[in-house]
Amino acid sequence: MKKFIALALMALMLIGCFAGCTAESTKVKVIDLPLSSEEYAFAVAQNDTEFLGKVNAFLKKIKEDGTFDKICNNYFGDGTPLSIESAALDETKEQLVVATSTGFEPFEMVDANGKYSGVDLEIAYYLAKELNLELVIQDMDFEAVVNSVQSGKSDIAMAGLTITAKRQEVVTFSDSYYNASQVVITMEDDTTFDECKTGEDVAAILAKLDKTSKIGCQTGTTGELYINGDEDLGFDGLKAEAGTYKFVALAITAMQQGQVKYVIADNGPAKAITEKFNGQ
C-alpha cells in the first residue's frame, strides 16, 4: 500500500508538472542532433551463460518474427501500449524478477494504478511468457538496477541501459536491441542552437560553457557521463557542472525554473517527455 501511495503521489506530481508546463513561455524542445552513439542492452549476472543464451535467443526471435517492431510501434508509432501488472515476489514460485527504473519514457513507465508499460517492460512481459515464468517488476532508482542484478536480487536489468565498460565489470550484457544518443533539451524560445547542423556544432557550444553553468540530467545515466566525462565512452566532459535529478522530467522542470541552463538526456526519452511537457 505504501508503494502504491508513493507511486500515485509521484504520478500526480509529474502530471501536475506537465499540465503546468503547456504555456507558450514554458514550452521546451529537443535539439535533435546527436551528441553521441550508444547501444542499449539488458544486464544479467556474470557467468550466467545459460540465462544469457535464452535472453539472446529470445531477442533474435522477436526481431525476426516482428514482435519487436510491434512493441516499438506501440511507443514510437500508432500502436497501443500494453498495460502490464507485476506479480508479487515469491521465492516459492518460478518467476522472472526484472530490475527497472520508471520515469524513463518510453522505455519504462508506471501509472497511478501501479500498471507498467514501456518498450523494455513489454519485452520483459513477452520474455516471461517465453520462459513460462511469472513476471515480477521491481521498480527502483536507476543507479540501483545494475547492483540489483549483481547481488542476485533480480534476474535481469531492463532499464534503458547503455553498454559501458564499467558496468561490464559487474554484469554481462545481452545483445544490443536499441541504438541511442544523447541530445540537448532547451526552452522552446532559445535560439542558441538554431544555426547548428551537426551534433559537433552543438557540442562546440556546450564546450564553451564554464563552471558557472549547470546542465541537468538524470542521476546515473549516460547524460551524466557526458557532462562529467567518461573515457570508455569517449566523452571528454564539460566544464559546466552536472545538475542531477531522479527523473528527466524533474531536470526539465529545473530548467524551466532557471536552476539549470539545459538538460542532456537519451533521445527517445527526451522526445517523449518533452511532448508531455508541451501538452502533445
N, C-alpha and C positions, 0 to 999 in steps of 0.2 A: 504493500500500500504506500509506504514512504517513497519507493522508487517511482510509482505511478504519479504521486503528487508532485514529485520533483520534475518529472518529465512534462507534466501538464503545465506547471509554472514556467518551465523553460520555453515550451512551445508558445504559451501566451505572451511571454516576454518578446520572443522573436517575431511573432505575428504582429504584436503591437508596434514593434520597431519598423517592420515592413510597411505597415499601414501609415505610420507617421512619416515615411520617407518618400512619399509619392509626389510631394510638391515639387514644382519645377526647380526651385533653388537647391533642393537637396538630392536631386537625382544623380546617379553615378553611371559610369561607363567603363567598359573594358578596352584597353589598348590591345587590340588583337594582333600583336606582333610578338612572336615567341622569343623569350629571353634564353631558353634552354630546350633541351630534349631529354626526356626521361621515359622509363618504362615502368608500368605498374605490374606487380605480381603478388601472389599470395605467399604467406610465410608459414612454414611448418617446422617442427622440431628438427634439429640437426640429426643426421644419421637415420631418420625415419624414412628410409628409401622406399619401403612398401607403400606407405600412405602417399608419399610424394608421387610415386608412379601412378597411383589411382587418380590423384588430382590432375596430373598432366594428361593422362588418358581421357579424363572427362572433359578438360578444356579442348583438347583436339576434337573430341566427338561433337561438342556443342558448336564449335566453329564450322565443322563440316556439315552438320545437319540443319543449320540455320537458326538454332536456338539462341546463340549468342547475338546474332543480328537482330532477332526479335526482341531480346532483352534491351539492347541498345536503343531500338526504335521506341520502346516504352518511355524513354527518358530524353532522347535526342530527336525524336520524330513525333508521330501522331498516335503512337500506341498507348495502351492503358497500363500504368504501373500495377504490379502485383502487390496486394496488401498481405503481409506476412506476420504470422503470430509465432512467437518463440515459446517453446516448451520450457517448463521449469527444470533446472538442473537436477538430475537424479542419477547418482553413480551406480544404481542397480539396473539402469536401462542402457541400451545401446544407443548412444547419442553422438551427434556431431556438434562439438562445442566451438562456436565461432567468436573470436575476439574482434570487435569493431568499435568505431567511434562515430556516432551520428553527428549531424550538423555539417556534413560534408556532401552537399548535394552536387550532382545527382547520384552519388555512389552509395551513400548510407544516410538514411533519414528515419526518424520516428515521429509519429503523430501524437496528439494529446491522449489518444486511447491506448498507447503503447504498441501500436501496429507498425511494423517496419516495412521499408521499401528502399529501392535503390539498385543500381546496377550490380554492385557486389553482393548485396543481400538476396537478390533474385538468383544469382549464380549459386549462392550458398543454399538456397531453397532446393534448386534442382540437383545440386551435388548431394545433399542429404537424401533425396529421393533415389538417386542413382546408387548410393551406397546402402540404401534401406536402413537409414538411421533417423532418429528423431532430431530435429533441428533445435539447438539452443543458441540463442544470440546473447552474448554478453557485451553490453554497451559500457564503454569506459573512456577515460581520457586518451587522446591519440598517443601520447608518449608511453602509455602502458600496454599497448596491444602487442608489441614485439616481446616484451618481457613476459606477458601472459602465456605466450607460446613457449618461450624459452624455459619457463618454470614449470611447464606441464599443466597449467590451469586451463588452457584452451588447446584445441587440436590444430587450429589454423587461424591466422590473422587475415581478415579480408576487410581492408580499410583504406583503399586507395594508396597502397604502399609503394613508394618508389624503391627500386632496387639500388641499394648502396653497399659499399664495401664494409662499412661499419656494422650495418645490420646483418650482413652475411657472416660476420664473426660469431653471431649467436643463434641465427636461424638459417634455414635453407629456403630459397625462393623457388616457386614453381616457374613454369614457362611464363613469359610475359603475355598479357592479354590486352593491354591498352597503352598507347603512346600519349604521353602528357607533356606539357611545357609550362613554364612559369610566365605569367603575364602581369601587367600593371593594371590596377583599378584606380580610377581617379574620379573627381567630380565631373559631372556632365559638361559644365561650362568651362572646364580647364582646357586651355589651348596649348599647353606646353608641348604636347607630343604631336600636334597637328601636322607638322612637316616630316615626321618620321616615316620612312618607307620600309625599314627592316628592324628586327629585334636589336641589331647592333646599334642603330640610331637611338633607340630607347635606352639601351644600356649606357651609351655615352652620356646621356642626360643624367641618368641616375648616378653615374660615377662622379659627376661634378658636385653632388650634394655633400655637405660636410657633416661633422658630428652633431651639429646643432639641429639637424633634420632627423625626423623619426619616420620610419616606414613600418606599417602594420603588417602582421602575418599571423597565421595560426601556429601556436606553440608546437614544436617538434616536427613541423612539415618541411618540405623542400624549399618553401618560400623563406623560412627562417635560415636554412642553409645558404640560400642565395645571398641573403643580406649579410650574414656573418662570414661567409666564405667556406668552401669545402673543397679540399684538394682532390678527393676521389671523383667528385662530380665536375671538377674543372671550374669551380666558382671562385673567382678572386676575392669576392666580398666587397662590400661598400663601406665608405666612410660614415654614411648615415647609420644611426642607431636602429636596431630592431625593436619594434613595439609588439610584444607577443600577447595573443589573446586565445581564449579557449576555442573560439569559433571564428571562421572567416567573417561571419555576419557581425560579430562584435568588433572586429577590426575595422570594418566598413563604417559602422556606427561611430567609432572613434574618429575616423577621418571626417565624417560629416560634422562632428563636434570640434574639429580643429586640433585634435590631440595627435594625429599623425598626418603626414603630408600625402602619402599614397599607401596603397595596400598591394602586396605581391602574393599571388595565390596560383594554384593549378588552374589551367584554362577552363576545364569543364566545370568545376565548382564555381569559378569566378563568374562565368556566364549565367549559370543557373541562379546563383544567389543575387546577382545584380538585377536580373529580371524581376525577382520578387521585390526587391527594394524599390524598383521603379513601377511596381503595380501591374506588371505584364502577365 
